[in-house]
């Protein structure tokens, strides 16, 4: 579950849509939201 700065709950579907829209605007392909989690875990481990 994600929480917005205002304290309201963000639903997973809204986060997915925003992420997909950002990827399209940046013209980035073949990236999934879960990839970010793996990258963060790798950086934290280092």
Secondary structure, DSSP 4 states (H G I P E B T S, - for coil): -EE-TTSPEEPHHHHHHHHHHHHHHHT--S--HHHHHHHHHHHHH-
